[in-house]
């Protein structure tokens, strides 16, 4: 779903690294809460022509979840990946990117919870608690994909 937002940033002449969250919010304000999900579905359908499994990242609301479930039925499975705030902040710092000076991690959390992220997490089919090593996380993801 982030690809949809990055494409829209570029279409608007904005740097996705600096304006990702802002454009995500603007798309939802301009075209409704399903704006990004609706733009994602054709991309997902195209990917499904070449693969049995497609991972969709970036779902932010129960409304988007229902839209995907309507489009893909029982084949759509939501996996909520959660990690403690301190771990997430440390990981972002270690990456040396995603350091948008105008937006802190807390502000991003507040914005995404405003989209309805909490409700989507509650309705997830599976949950991963990403509070260990990267290898442990990969093992959990691999188990789900199998």
C-alpha positions in Angstrom: 0.0 0.0 0.0 3.0 2.2 0.5 3.7 2.0 -3.2 0.4 3.6 -3.9 1.3 6.5 -1.5 4.8 6.9 -2.9 3.4 7.0 -6.4 1.0 9.7 -5.4 3.7 11.7 -3.6 5.8 11.7 -6.8 2.7 12.7 -8.9 2.2 15.6 -6.6 5.9 16.6 -6.9 6.6 15.6 -3.2 9.5 13.5 -1.8 7.9 10.3 -0.4 10.6 10.2 2.4 9.3 13.5 3.7 5.6 13.5 2.8 4.5 9.8 3.0 2.2 10.2 6.1 0.9 13.5 4.9 -0.1 12.2 1.5 -1.6 9.1 3.0 -3.8 11.2 5.2 -4.7 13.6 2.3 -5.7 10.7 0.0 -8.1 9.4 2.7 -9.5 12.9 3.2 -9.9 13.6 -0.5 -11.2 10.2 -1.7 -12.4 8.5 1.5 -11.1 6.0 4.0 -10.7 3.3 1.3 -8.7 5.5 -1.2 -5.5 3.6 -0.7 -7.0 0.1 -0.5 -9.0 0.7 -3.7 -5.9 1.8 -5.5 -4.0 -1.3 -4.2 -6.5 -4.0 -5.3 -5.6 -3.9 -9.0 -1.9 -4.1 -8.1 -2.6 -7.1 -5.9 -4.8 -8.8 -8.5 -2.0 -8.3 -11.0 0.6 -9.8 -8.6 -1.8 -12.8 -8.0 -1.6 -13.7 -11.7 2.1 -14.5 -11.1 2.1 -15.9 -7.6 -0.1 -17.9 -5.2 0.8 -15.6 -2.3 1.0 -11.8 -2.2 2.0 -9.9 0.9 0.2 -6.6 1.4 1.8 -4.2 3.8 0.3 -1.0 5.2 -3.3 -1.8 6.0 -4.4 0.9 8.5 -8.1 0.5 9.3 -10.9 -1.9 9.8 -12.6 -0.4 6.8 -9.6 -1.3 4.6 -9.6 -4.8 6.1 -13.3 -5.3 5.2 -12.6 -4.0 1.7 -9.8 -6.5 1.2 -11.9 -9.3 2.6 -14.8 -8.4 0.3 -12.4 -8.4 -2.7 -10.5 -11.5 -1.8 -12.8 -13.5 0.5 -11.3 -16.2 2.7 -8.0 -16.0 0.9 -7.2 -12.7 2.6 -5.6 -13.1 6.0 -4.5 -10.2 8.1 -1.4 -10.6 10.2 -0.9 -7.9 12.8 2.8 -7.3 13.6 3.3 -5.5 16.9 6.4 -4.4 18.7 7.1 -2.3 21.8 7.5 1.4 21.1 11.1 1.5 22.4 12.1 -1.4 20.1 10.5 0.4 17.1 12.2 3.7 17.9 15.6 1.9 18.3 15.1 0.1 15.0 14.3 3.2 13.1 17.4 4.9 14.5 19.6 1.9 13.5 18.3 2.0 9.9 19.5 5.6 9.5 16.4 6.4 7.4 12.7 7.2 8.1 14.0 10.2 10.0 11.5 12.7 9.0 12.3 15.6 11.2 8.7 16.9 11.0 7.2 13.7 12.3 8.1 11.7 15.3 7.2 8.1 15.8 4.6 9.0 18.4 2.9 11.4 15.9 2.9 8.7 13.3 1.3 6.3 15.8 -1.4 8.8 16.6 -2.1 9.5 13.0 -2.4 5.8 12.1 -4.5 5.0 15.2 -6.7 7.9 13.9 -7.1 5.9 10.6 -8.5 3.0 12.7 -5.3 0.9 13.0 -6.3 -0.3 16.5 -9.5 -1.8 15.2 -7.8 -3.6 12.4 -5.2 -5.1 14.8 -8.0 -6.3 17.0 -9.6 -8.1 14.0 -6.4 -9.6 12.7 -6.5 -13.4 11.9 -3.0 -13.8 13.4 -0.6 -11.8 15.5 3.2 -11.6 15.6 4.9 -10.0 18.6 8.0 -8.6 17.1 10.0 -8.1 20.3 13.0 -10.5 19.6 15.7 -10.8 17.0 15.3 -10.3 13.3 15.9 -14.0 12.9 13.1 -14.8 15.3 10.8 -12.5 13.4 11.7 -14.1 10.1 11.0 -17.5 11.6 7.5 -16.4 12.7 6.7 -14.9 9.2 8.0 -18.0 7.5 5.8 -20.2 9.6 2.7 -18.2 8.6 3.7 -18.2 4.9 4.0 -21.9 4.9 
